[in-house]
Amino acid sequence: MPPIPPKQTLAFDVYGTLLDTSSVSTALAQNLSIDDDKAKALAGLWRQLQLTYTFRLNSMGLYEPFDAVTRKSFLQAAKDSGYTVSDDTIDKICNAYWELGAYPDAVEALKELQKRGHVDVLVFSNGTPKMIGSALDAGGISSFIPRGFLVESVQKYKPVPDVYKGLLKYVGKESNPESVYLVSGNPFDVTGARNVGLSAIWVNRAGAEWTDALTDFKPTKVVKGLTEIPGLDLFA
């Protein structure tokens, strides 16, 4: 009999990797009665502030759940952009993060990976359990990726090392971190994983150059979309 291939672990980031955070622009356009360009600009600022808030919390040694961070970052994004928004409308807009659209290639890639018995697939996210459960259900991908490790158990956000160490402990690979592949479209997440010894697949949908200059860490593999992942040589 041929040898059984070693089991690889793929830990998928959610926001910006499986789910498209820019899809909240639809809710922004509808609820604020603004055009698509303004909605996309506001969605981009919201996402930028959302991440900035998590980085600031990490720096201050504080933690708030991601749903609270998401709401507070929207409040600043709206105010900085000159919008006055009622509490009811804020609720409707923030609920969009619970129903984000999945990237078109997410289901196909996860289906293909599910067929491979030597691949362990899970989610790895800043989101709360309720946020992630709802969003993956809405995106139609929860059945293909039924378990995950969320930062809530560590009470810190990516890219703090403890978050990635928590993932390694969760999958039982603390002594073999290179066999765990982070899959992420976010460079800060990729460098955070590499810093702790994990391998990392950068989902470079825009086809851009790797320009993160903070550290010497670079992705282990680069793909233009999720459907390229099953064909990588790490599954050979």
ROZA-842545 format. One line per 2 residues: number of its first residue (from 0); their letters; for each residue y, z, x of C-alpha. Coordinates in steps of 0.25 Angstrom, whole numbers. Example, Ala and Ser with C-alpha at 12.3 -4.5 7.8 and 13.67 -1.06 7.14 Angstrom:
BEGIN
0	AS	-18/31/49  -4/29/55
***
This chain:
BEGIN
0	MP	0/0/0  14/-3/5
2	PI	22/9/8  31/15/-3
4	PP	46/12/0  54/24/2
6	KQ	62/29/-10  77/25/-8
8	TL	88/33/-16  100/26/-22
10	AF	111/35/-27  120/27/-35
12	DV	135/31/-36  139/29/-51
14	YG	155/27/-52  158/14/-45
16	TL	144/10/-42  135/10/-55
18	LD	147/12/-64  160/4/-64
20	TS	171/14/-64  181/3/-66
22	SV	175/1/-80  184/13/-85
24	ST	195/3/-85  190/-2/-99
26	AL	192/12/-105  206/13/-98
28	AQ	211/0/-104  206/4/-118
30	NL	211/18/-118  224/16/-111
32	SI	227/2/-117  230/-4/-104
34	DD	226/-17/-98  213/-20/-89
36	DK	221/-20/-76  228/-6/-78
38	AK	215/-1/-83  208/-5/-70
40	AL	219/1/-62  218/14/-69
42	AG	203/14/-68  204/12/-53
44	LW	214/23/-51  206/32/-60
46	RQ	193/30/-51  201/32/-38
48	LQ	207/45/-43  193/49/-48
50	LT	187/48/-34  200/54/-28
52	YT	198/66/-37  184/68/-32
54	FR	188/67/-18  199/77/-20
56	LN	190/87/-27  180/86/-15
58	SM	191/88/-5  196/101/-13
60	GL	182/106/-14  183/105/-29
62	YE	174/98/-40  176/93/-54
64	PF	166/85/-62  168/70/-62
66	DA	172/69/-76  184/78/-74
68	VT	188/71/-61  187/58/-69
70	RK	196/63/-80  206/69/-70
72	SF	207/57/-62  210/48/-74
74	LQ	221/57/-78  228/55/-65
76	AA	225/40/-65  231/39/-79
78	KD	243/47/-75  245/40/-62
80	SG	244/26/-70  254/31/-80
82	YT	245/32/-92  246/44/-102
84	VS	232/46/-108  228/55/-119
86	DD	217/65/-118  208/57/-127
88	TI	210/44/-120  208/51/-107
90	DK	194/56/-112  191/41/-117
92	IC	195/35/-103  187/46/-95
94	NA	175/44/-104  174/30/-98
96	YW	169/36/-85  157/40/-93
98	EL	154/26/-98  157/17/-85
100	GA	151/3/-85  140/1/-75
102	YP	142/-10/-65  134/-22/-69
104	DA	124/-21/-58  120/-7/-60
106	VE	109/-8/-70  103/-20/-63
108	AL	103/-13/-50  97/0/-55
110	KE	86/-7/-63  82/-14/-50
112	LQ	82/-1/-42  74/6/-54
114	KR	63/-3/-51  61/2/-37
116	GH	52/14/-36  57/18/-22
118	VD	72/19/-26  78/32/-31
120	VL	91/29/-39  101/39/-44
122	VF	116/41/-47  125/49/-38
124	SN	139/51/-44  151/59/-45
126	GT	150/59/-60  145/71/-69
128	PK	131/70/-75  137/67/-89
130	MI	147/56/-83  136/49/-75
132	GS	125/50/-86  135/44/-97
134	AL	140/33/-87  126/29/-83
136	DA	122/28/-97  134/20/-101
138	GG	131/11/-90  117/9/-94
140	IS	111/13/-80  107/28/-82
142	SF	92/24/-85  92/17/-71
144	IP	97/29/-63  93/42/-70
146	RG	97/52/-60  107/56/-50
148	FL	115/65/-42  129/69/-46
150	VE	140/76/-38  141/87/-49
152	SV	130/94/-43  137/95/-29
154	QK	151/97/-36  157/87/-26
156	YK	160/73/-26  157/61/-17
158	PV	158/59/-6  156/74/-2
160	PD	144/75/7  138/86/-2
162	VY	137/75/-14  128/66/-6
164	KG	120/77/0  118/82/-14
166	LL	112/68/-17  103/68/-6
168	KY	98/82/-10  96/77/-24
170	VG	87/65/-20  80/73/-9
172	KE	85/65/3  93/75/11
174	SN	85/72/23  85/57/21
176	PE	99/53/16  99/39/21
178	SV	88/35/10  98/39/-1
180	YL	108/27/-4  121/29/-11
182	VS	125/17/-19  140/17/-22
184	GN	152/8/-24  161/19/-18
186	PF	163/19/-3  167/34/-3
188	DV	153/37/-9  146/28/1
190	TG	153/35/13  150/48/7
192	AR	135/45/6  134/39/20
194	NV	141/52/26  129/60/21
196	GL	119/50/26  116/43/14
198	SA	114/28/13  124/21/4
200	IW	125/7/-3  139/3/-6
202	VN	141/-5/-19  152/-15/-14
204	RA	155/-22/-27  168/-27/-23
206	GA	162/-33/-10  173/-26/-2
208	EW	172/-22/13  168/-7/16
210	TD	182/-2/19  180/13/19
212	AL	186/18/32  185/33/31
214	TD	171/34/38  161/25/45
216	FK	151/26/34  147/13/27
218	PT	137/10/17  123/7/20
220	KV	122/-5/11  132/-13/3
222	VK	130/-20/-10  139/-28/-19
224	GL	132/-23/-31  121/-14/-36
226	TE	111/-25/-38  110/-27/-23
228	IP	105/-13/-21  90/-16/-24
230	GL	90/-27/-14  94/-19/-2
232	DL	85/-17/9  84/-2/7
234	FA	74/-5/-4  65/-14/5
***
